[in-house]
Amino acid sequence: MQLVPIKGPQISEQAAAPLHKMMAQRCKKAWPHGDKDYAELQKLALEDLKYQADQYAKGLGYQGARMVNMKAMRKHYVNVYLFGLYGTKCMAIGGYVQPIGRNFQEQLEDEAFKQAQEDMKRAKEEAAERTKEIRERQDELRKRQEEIRKREDEMRKRREDMLKKQEEILKRQEDMIKRQEERTRTH
């Protein structure tokens, strides 16, 4: 029998060529005539095919897969068992697997890139904060140094004033001593 197309995404054979071809088949022992069991078998075969396609795509690192150019084929075999009254019905479904979703490797690389950007941004912010703190501390140190210089200048002025006062006192004492000596000489 010939494969019959199933409703769903269809692509040209040329476009389907690079995709991976898959097939699933489900069989059941049943009365060989009539269409009664084929719908159930087609549903089961389609589930098997979708599972295989998803596993294939995940094995390649993608998030999932879609089936394109799917076709179904009915088969039945009559066994000589009980004079041919029973046989085997099979439904085969084939098509091409097209991986969809982002590749996990690409996703991991994107996440790593975003994480690196966030880390760099955070590092720049921390460096800016540290630089600001260092500048503030340097400003505080400069202010303290200026205060210390002012105090030292004040202390120098006081010392100079003290030295001048001491010199004046010494001069006064010398003058007083000279006066006393003169007084003692004149008496």
matplotlib code that plots the C-alpha trace (Angstrom):
import matplotlib.pyplot as plt

x = [0.0, 1.0, 1.5, -1.4, -0.7, -2.0, -3.3, -0.5, 2.5, 3.7, 7.0, 8.6, 10.7, 13.7, 13.3, 12.6, 15.7, 18.1, 15.6, 15.7, 13.2, 11.3, 8.6, 6.5, 4.2, 1.6, 0.0, -3.0, -4.3, -7.9, -10.5, -8.6, -11.5, -13.0, -11.7, -12.7, -9.2, -7.2, -8.1, -6.9, -3.7, -3.1, -3.4, -1.0, 1.5, 1.3, 2.0, 5.0, 6.3, 5.9, 7.7, 10.6, 10.7, 10.9, 13.6, 15.6, 15.3, 16.2, 19.2, 20.3, 19.8, 16.6, 13.4, 11.1, 10.2, 7.5, 6.6, 6.3, 5.2, 3.6, 2.0, 0.1, -0.1, -2.4, -1.3, -3.1, -1.9, -4.2, -2.9, -3.9, -4.8, -8.4, -9.0, -8.1, -10.7, -8.1, -5.1, -2.9, -3.8, -0.9, -0.8, 2.5, 3.1, 6.2, 7.5, 10.3, 11.4, 12.2, 13.7, 12.1, 12.9, 16.2, 19.1, 20.1, 23.7, 22.7, 20.4, 23.2, 25.6, 23.0, 22.3, 26.1, 26.5, 23.7, 25.1, 28.5, 27.0, 25.2, 28.3, 30.3, 27.6, 27.5, 31.4, 31.4, 28.8, 30.8, 34.0, 32.2, 30.9, 34.4, 36.0, 33.4, 34.1, 37.9, 37.4, 35.3, 37.9, 40.7, 38.6, 38.2, 42.0, 42.7, 40.4, 42.0, 45.5, 44.3, 43.0, 46.3, 48.2, 46.0, 46.6, 50.3, 50.3, 48.4, 50.8, 53.8, 52.1, 51.5, 55.1, 56.4, 54.1, 55.3, 59.0, 58.3, 56.7, 59.6, 62.0, 60.0, 60.0, 63.8, 64.3, 62.2, 64.1, 67.4, 66.1, 65.0, 68.3, 70.1, 68.0, 68.6, 72.3, 72.2, 70.2, 72.6, 75.6, 74.0, 73.2]
y = [0.0, 3.6, 6.1, 8.5, 12.2, 13.1, 16.6, 18.8, 20.8, 20.0, 21.0, 20.2, 17.1, 19.2, 21.1, 17.8, 16.2, 17.6, 16.7, 13.3, 10.7, 8.7, 6.0, 4.4, 1.3, -0.1, -3.5, -5.4, -8.9, -8.4, -9.3, -8.5, -6.8, -3.4, 0.0, -0.2, -0.6, 1.7, 5.0, 3.7, 2.2, 5.5, 7.4, 5.1, 5.1, 8.9, 9.1, 6.8, 9.0, 12.2, 10.7, 9.5, 12.9, 14.8, 12.4, 12.9, 16.8, 16.8, 14.6, 17.3, 19.9, 21.5, 22.0, 19.9, 18.8, 19.0, 16.4, 17.5, 15.6, 12.9, 10.0, 6.9, 3.4, 0.6, -3.0, -6.2, -9.7, -12.7, -15.6, -19.1, -19.3, -20.5, -20.7, -17.1, -15.6, -13.6, -11.6, -8.6, -5.0, -2.5, 1.2, 2.8, 6.5, 8.2, 11.7, 14.1, 15.5, 19.2, 20.4, 23.5, 25.8, 27.2, 24.9, 24.3, 25.1, 28.5, 29.1, 28.4, 30.6, 33.4, 33.0, 32.9, 36.1, 37.8, 36.7, 38.0, 41.4, 41.6, 40.7, 43.3, 45.9, 45.0, 45.1, 48.6, 49.8, 48.4, 50.0, 53.3, 53.1, 52.2, 55.0, 57.4, 56.2, 56.6, 60.1, 61.0, 59.6, 61.5, 64.7, 64.1, 63.5, 66.7, 68.6, 67.1, 67.9, 71.5, 71.7, 70.3, 72.9, 75.7, 74.4, 74.2, 77.7, 78.9, 77.1, 78.8, 82.2, 81.5, 80.4, 83.5, 85.6, 83.9, 84.3, 88.0, 88.4, 86.6, 88.8, 91.9, 90.5, 89.9, 93.4, 94.8, 92.7, 93.9, 97.5, 97.0, 95.5, 98.4, 100.9, 99.2, 99.2, 102.8, 103.5, 101.6, 103.5, 106.8, 106.1]
z = [0.0, -0.5, 2.2, 2.6, 3.7, 7.2, 7.9, 9.4, 8.4, 4.9, 3.4, 0.1, -0.3, -1.0, 2.2, 4.1, 2.8, 5.4, 8.2, 10.0, 8.7, 11.3, 11.3, 13.9, 13.7, 16.0, 15.4, 17.0, 16.6, 15.4, 12.8, 9.6, 7.8, 8.4, 9.5, 13.1, 14.7, 12.5, 14.2, 17.5, 16.0, 14.2, 17.4, 19.2, 16.4, 16.3, 20.0, 19.6, 16.7, 18.6, 21.6, 19.3, 17.6, 21.0, 22.2, 19.0, 19.3, 23.0, 22.2, 19.8, 22.5, 21.2, 23.2, 21.1, 17.6, 15.1, 12.5, 8.9, 5.7, 7.8, 6.0, 7.2, 5.8, 6.7, 6.7, 7.6, 7.7, 7.8, 9.9, 9.2, 12.8, 13.2, 9.5, 8.8, 11.0, 12.9, 11.8, 12.5, 11.7, 11.6, 11.1, 10.1, 10.3, 8.8, 8.4, 9.0, 12.3, 12.5, 15.8, 17.2, 20.0, 20.9, 21.1, 24.8, 24.1, 22.5, 25.5, 28.0, 26.1, 26.0, 29.8, 30.5, 28.4, 30.2, 33.5, 32.6, 31.5, 34.9, 36.7, 34.9, 35.5, 39.2, 39.4, 37.7, 40.2, 43.1, 41.7, 41.3, 44.9, 46.2, 44.2, 45.7, 49.2, 48.6, 47.3, 50.3, 52.6, 50.8, 51.1, 54.9, 55.2, 53.3, 55.6, 58.7, 57.3, 56.7, 60.3, 61.6, 59.6, 60.9, 64.5, 63.8, 62.5, 65.5, 67.8, 66.0, 66.4, 70.0, 70.5, 68.7, 70.8, 73.9, 72.8, 72.2, 75.6, 77.2, 75.4, 76.6, 80.1, 79.9, 78.7, 81.5, 84.0, 82.6, 82.7, 86.3, 87.2, 85.6, 87.4, 90.7, 90.0, 89.2, 92.4, 94.5, 93.0, 93.5, 97.2]

ax = plt.figure().add_subplot(projection="3d")
ax.plot(x, y, z, "-o")
ax.set_aspect("equal")
plt.show()
